[in-house]
C-alpha cells in the first residue's frame, strides 16, 4: 500500500526520470521490478491479490521501493539547493582526507556561493566554519571570514527569533484551539507583533520572512481579518514557489493555510476571484499533496465543531463523503482520522444515527498501527452513541468495549473508572439517581492527574455530554455555556 502511494504521488517528470535512471537494467529481477512499477502506475487503486496473481513477490516490492527512493534522491539533489550544498560538503570532506586541496577549495567556494545566494543560513555557517577549520594555520585565516561569520550569525539570530515566535504561537493553538480565552488571543497578538523584533525588512532571511508571514496569517485568521489573511498567505505561497524544496519539512504549514482558505471560502456566499486564486495557488505548491488537502478538511471540520458552525461543517462532510472511496483506498490512516472527526461533529449536534454511520466506518477498518488510537477513541465514543440511540442491551455493549480495551492493553485506571460508572448508569432504573452518576463521571474527567497520556480517550466530548445530561440541555447548549464561562473568566 505504501509503495503504491509513493508511486501515485510521483510527478510525470519524476516517473520519466525513474525510467531513465533504471533503463540500464534489461533482465531478470530488475526487469521484474520495472514491470511492477508500470502496473502500480496504471492501477486506480491498490489490490494486493491482483499484484500477487501477476507473480510479484514481497521481495519485488521491497526492491522497487529501494530503487524509487534512490532515483528520487538523485532527482531531487539536482533540483534542491539544500541537497546540492550537502553533497558538495560531503565531497569536500573526502577531498580533504585525500589531501587534494585545490579541488576541495573549489567545491567549498561553490557551496558557499549557493548557500549565500539562496539564504541557507545554517548551511552557510557550516561552510564558513569548514573554510576556517580546513584552511590550515589559524593565524593566517582571512579577517573577512570572521566578518562574514558574524554577519551570518546576526541574520540567523533574527530568523531564529521569528521561528521561536511561530512555535510559541503554535503552542497556544494546541492549548486553546478555539482561542476562547482572552489571554490566548492577547498572546497571539503579542507574538504577531513582538516588540523585541524589528518589523520585516528586505534584510530578513527567506526563512525569517516565511515565519513572519505565518504568524501574521495565524493572527489575522483568529481575528477574522480576511484581507490581511489572504495577503500573508499569498506571501507564503510566493516564498515557497520561489524557493522550491526549502520548506518540504513544513507540510503542516501548507495544511494550515489551506485550512484557513477553506474556512473563509465556506463562509463566503459569493467568493471573490482572488479567494479562488489563492486556493488554487496553494493546491499548486510543489511540495503539496492530496494528503495536505484531506488533512485540511479534517482540521476545518474540527474547527467547525468547536465553533458550532453546522452549515460550514456539513459542506465539508459532503466533500469528504464524495471522495470517501479514494481516501479510504489511498490514505487509510488519514481517512480514519477524518472519519473520527466527522463522527464527533454529528454527535455534537445530536445527530446520533449519522454519527453511528461514521462509527461503523471506523470500526470496519482492518488495519493496525498509529491509526488504532482513533479506533480507541471511537470505541469510547460509541458508549455515548449507543446510549443515545438505545440500541440493544447497553450493558452488553459496555462489556464489548471493555473486552476490546483489555485485548489491546488499554484497560487502565481511568478507562476502568469510566466503564464502571457507565455500568452503574446502565443498571440504574430511577431517573432521579442518574444525575448523581453523571456528576460523578464529570468530576472524574476533570481530574487531570488521571488523564496524563490517555489521549485515546475523547475527554472533551465525554465532559460535554455529561454536562448536557446533568443540566438537561443539548450538547450544543452545554458547549455554548462552557465557552461563555471561559470568556467571563
DAGI-V333305 format. One line per field, one symbol per residue. psi: psi as a letter, one per 30 degrees, with the letter a starting at -180 (. if undefined). Layout:
psi->???
This chain:
psi->eeeeeeeffkleeeeeeeeeegffkflbeeeefeeeeeefefkflkjeeeeeffgkleeeeeeeeeeeeeeeeeefeffkeeeeeeeeeeeeeeeeefhieeeeeeeeeeeeeeeeeghieeeeeeeeeeeeeffbkffgkkffeeeeeeeeeeeeeeeeeeeeeeeeeeeeeeeiffhekeeeeeeeeeefikffkllklfflleeeeeeeeeeeeeeeeeghieeeeeeeeeeeeeeeefikgegfghfeeeeeeeeeeeeeeefkeiklefeeeeeeeefgkeglleeeeeeeeeeeeeeeeefhieeeeeeeeeeeefgeeeeeffieeeeeeeeeeeefeeeeggieeeeeefeeeeffkflaaeffeeeeeeeeffeeeeeefhjajeeeeeeeeeeeeefghgiaeeeeeeeeeeeeeffkekeffeeeeeeeeeeeffjfffgkghfgkieeeeeeeeeeeefhlleeeeeeeeeeeeee.
